[in-house]
Amino acid sequence: MRRAEAVNPIRYAKTRNFLDGDVTGLSPYLTHGVVTLPEVLRALLDKESLGIDHKLVYEFGWREFYRHVWSHAGDEIFQSLHTGPLNESSYKNELPYDIRHATTGIPVIDEAVRTLYDTGTLHNHARMWLASYVVHIRKVHWRVAADWLVAYLLDGDLASNHLSWQWVAGTGSHKPYLFNAENVARYAPAQWHSPDSVIDRSYDELDSIARSAKSYDGMPKKIIHDDDRVGHEPVVSTTPPNDLSWCEPTAADLELIAGRDVWLVHPWALRQPPSGLTDNSVVIGLYLREYHETWPWSDTRWRWVDAAMSEVTPHRWLLRFGELCVALKKATRVRSVDDLHVRHLVKNLAELVPAPMLFSSVDRRCSSFSHWWKQTTRGFTQAEELLQKS
Ligand SMILES: Cc1cc2nc3c(=O)[nH]c(=O)nc-3n(C[C@H](O)[C@H](O)[C@H](O)COP(=O)(O)OP(=O)(O)OC[C@H]3O[C@@H](n4cnc5c(N)ncnc54)[C@H](O)[C@@H]3O)c2cc1C
């Protein structure tokens, strides 16, 4: 909330596209449910009023639009929503070594990958550049690269990430997103600039490249020979680091919930349980093996999440869905917060409290952001009106 209170919406609107611009850095907290969009907007509006079409409100909208698409399309978001510039078979099913190890020799790409590995975060513009290069220049299938990126991002969210990749790829939007060296020179610090590289071209040339199956894998004209700058791809893991105090619960641990009201905390709702839990309640943090076996995380991500979860409960369990089902049979009442990441696993085990949304839900699936935005903000002129609804 301190971070939210420090946001300056005017500076945000002016500088958000610059790598050193005044962006909020709130996405890990929003992804993991530490704070919600209504809380953040309330903090902003306590300082000044904002029009409904303020840039920041609009960006909040993108987050919820992607949720809207996910809630309607389900697992279809993991496949191309429609055909992009090329057939699916024109794209590779593996992310090349030089991209994963930040040794393409193209500064903007290597800086982006190193920043990702070092910090677990990446500016939106850098994500767009990286995604565009990977898909349109190197012809890697967006899905392969989206799976790779999401494991390293502290804010990794399957809707925002996978649908953003589709937006860049042109399988979730009407045209491929392209960028060139001039664009990088305008928005990024000098060490990211990439003159004389494969992206130093006109947009017409880049468009032809995106629409041709030829992959530009050759070494770029400019090569950096500096081994210290190689980004070693960190391992990703299906279990949290061993030195953290989670456990695989024993039969005795599982007895903790027998005869108790249980509040389940999962990685997408890392907030304090509602006030008014009975004295007989226990709060259990969940890492479900089935989820993490499909979506492993970097060490940095695990540590971030576990630190936030440990603020809520000392009991953090890594277990299989079946074990949880058996254990919860002995509980008197089980509740949790709904989230699409785990809904399919916990919906039959717990009463799900809806997560607070900022925009009112739109029943019919909208295929474009602008269509969804029109429906959800119909008749509004001020952002304040969103809070009266939510
Ligand atoms: C290839 C790619 C992958 C992405 N993967 C993710 C992801 O896994 N998780 C994620 O939260 N965002 C993702 N984004 C969107 C965006 O890059 C991040 O939300 C943003 O960079 C987070 O930084 P911030 O909090 O400083 O954002 P700010 O610019 O300060 O925006 C405030 C909030 O608005 C929301 N937001 C802003 N831009 C977008 C956007 N384009 N799409 C969706 N929500 C947005 C976020 O919740 C963000 O925290 C991805 C974008 C691309 C191009």
The ligand as an SDF file (V2000), in Angstrom:
LIG
                    3D

 53 58  0  0  0  0  0  0  0  0999 V2000
    5.0480  -10.6530  -22.9980 C   0  0  0  0  0  0  0  0  0  0  0  0
    4.3770  -10.0200  -21.7930 C   0  0  0  0  0  0  0  0  0  0  0  0
    4.1780  -10.7850  -20.6460 C   0  0  0  0  0  0  0  0  0  0  0  0
    3.5130  -10.2180  -19.5530 C   0  0  0  0  0  0  0  0  0  0  0  0
    3.3140  -10.9970  -18.4270 N   0  0  0  0  0  0  0  0  0  0  0  0
    2.6650  -10.4850  -17.3610 C   0  0  0  0  0  0  0  0  0  0  0  0
    2.4250  -11.2700  -16.1880 C   0  0  0  0  0  0  0  0  0  0  0  0
    2.7690  -12.4520  -16.1230 O   0  0  0  0  0  0  0  0  0  0  0  0
    1.7920  -10.6670  -15.1350 N   0  0  0  0  0  0  0  0  0  0  0  0
    1.3870   -9.3700  -15.1740 C   0  0  0  0  0  0  0  0  0  0  0  0
    0.8280   -8.8830  -14.1820 O   0  0  0  0  0  0  0  0  0  0  0  0
    1.5710   -8.6160  -16.2810 N   0  0  0  0  0  0  0  0  0  0  0  0
    2.2050   -9.1300  -17.3630 C   0  0  0  0  0  0  0  0  0  0  0  0
    2.4100   -8.3360  -18.4730 N   0  0  0  0  0  0  0  0  0  0  0  0
    1.8420   -6.9750  -18.4960 C   0  0  0  0  0  0  0  0  0  0  0  0
    2.7920   -5.8530  -18.0010 C   0  0  0  0  0  0  0  0  0  0  0  0
    4.0350   -5.9800  -18.6150 O   0  0  0  0  0  0  0  0  0  0  0  0
    2.9600   -5.8620  -16.4880 C   0  0  0  0  0  0  0  0  0  0  0  0
    1.7170   -5.8930  -15.8470 O   0  0  0  0  0  0  0  0  0  0  0  0
    3.7060   -4.5850  -16.0260 C   0  0  0  0  0  0  0  0  0  0  0  0
    4.9370   -4.4770  -16.6820 O   0  0  0  0  0  0  0  0  0  0  0  0
    3.9000   -4.6420  -14.5320 C   0  0  0  0  0  0  0  0  0  0  0  0
    4.6670   -3.5730  -14.0750 O   0  0  0  0  0  0  0  0  0  0  0  0
    3.9960   -2.4210  -13.1870 P   0  0  0  0  0  0  0  0  0  0  0  0
    3.2790   -3.0390  -12.0380 O   0  0  0  0  0  0  0  0  0  0  0  0
    5.0540   -1.4160  -12.8890 O   0  0  0  0  0  0  0  0  0  0  0  0
    2.9270   -1.8800  -14.2100 O   0  0  0  0  0  0  0  0  0  0  0  0
    2.2400   -0.4290  -14.3210 P   0  0  0  0  0  0  0  0  0  0  0  0
    2.5150    0.0950  -15.6700 O   0  0  0  0  0  0  0  0  0  0  0  0
    2.5920    0.4050  -13.1560 O   0  0  0  0  0  0  0  0  0  0  0  0
    0.6900   -0.7710  -14.3130 O   0  0  0  0  0  0  0  0  0  0  0  0
   -0.0740   -0.9190  -13.1140 C   0  0  0  0  0  0  0  0  0  0  0  0
   -0.7580   -2.2730  -13.1210 C   0  0  0  0  0  0  0  0  0  0  0  0
   -1.6250   -2.3980  -14.2450 O   0  0  0  0  0  0  0  0  0  0  0  0
   -1.5900   -3.7300  -14.7580 C   0  0  0  0  0  0  0  0  0  0  0  0
   -1.0210   -3.7030  -16.1130 N   0  0  0  0  0  0  0  0  0  0  0  0
   -0.2320   -2.7470  -16.6660 C   0  0  0  0  0  0  0  0  0  0  0  0
    0.0360   -3.0400  -17.9580 N   0  0  0  0  0  0  0  0  0  0  0  0
   -0.5860   -4.2010  -18.2130 C   0  0  0  0  0  0  0  0  0  0  0  0
   -0.6930   -5.0210  -19.3620 C   0  0  0  0  0  0  0  0  0  0  0  0
   -0.1270   -4.6760  -20.5320 N   0  0  0  0  0  0  0  0  0  0  0  0
   -1.3870   -6.1640  -19.2700 N   0  0  0  0  0  0  0  0  0  0  0  0
   -1.9970   -6.5310  -18.1050 C   0  0  0  0  0  0  0  0  0  0  0  0
   -1.9570   -5.7800  -16.9900 N   0  0  0  0  0  0  0  0  0  0  0  0
   -1.2480   -4.6480  -17.0360 C   0  0  0  0  0  0  0  0  0  0  0  0
   -0.6700   -4.5180  -13.8340 C   0  0  0  0  0  0  0  0  0  0  0  0
   -1.4590   -5.1560  -12.8580 O   0  0  0  0  0  0  0  0  0  0  0  0
    0.2100   -3.4380  -13.2430 C   0  0  0  0  0  0  0  0  0  0  0  0
    0.7340   -3.7890  -11.9890 O   0  0  0  0  0  0  0  0  0  0  0  0
    3.0500   -8.8810  -19.5990 C   0  0  0  0  0  0  0  0  0  0  0  0
    3.2710   -8.1230  -20.7640 C   0  0  0  0  0  0  0  0  0  0  0  0
    3.9210   -8.6860  -21.8390 C   0  0  0  0  0  0  0  0  0  0  0  0
    4.1260   -7.8590  -23.0760 C   0  0  0  0  0  0  0  0  0  0  0  0
  1  2  1  0
  2  3  1  0
  2 52  2  0
  3  4  2  0
  4  5  1  0
  4 50  1  0
  5  6  2  0
  6  7  1  0
  6 13  1  0
  7  8  2  0
  7  9  1  0
  9 10  1  0
 10 11  2  0
 10 12  1  0
 12 13  2  0
 13 14  1  0
 14 15  1  0
 14 50  1  0
 15 16  1  0
 16 17  1  0
 16 18  1  0
 18 19  1  0
 18 20  1  0
 20 21  1  0
 20 22  1  0
 22 23  1  0
 23 24  1  0
 24 25  2  0
 24 26  1  0
 24 27  1  0
 27 28  1  0
 28 29  2  0
 28 30  1  0
 28 31  1  0
 31 32  1  0
 32 33  1  0
 33 34  1  0
 33 48  1  0
 34 35  1  0
 35 36  1  0
 35 46  1  0
 36 37  1  0
 36 45  1  0
 37 38  2  0
 38 39  1  0
 39 40  1  0
 39 45  2  0
 40 41  1  0
 40 42  2  0
 42 43  1  0
 43 44  2  0
 44 45  1  0
 46 47  1  0
 46 48  1  0
 48 49  1  0
 50 51  2  0
 51 52  1  0
 52 53  1  0
M  END
$$$$
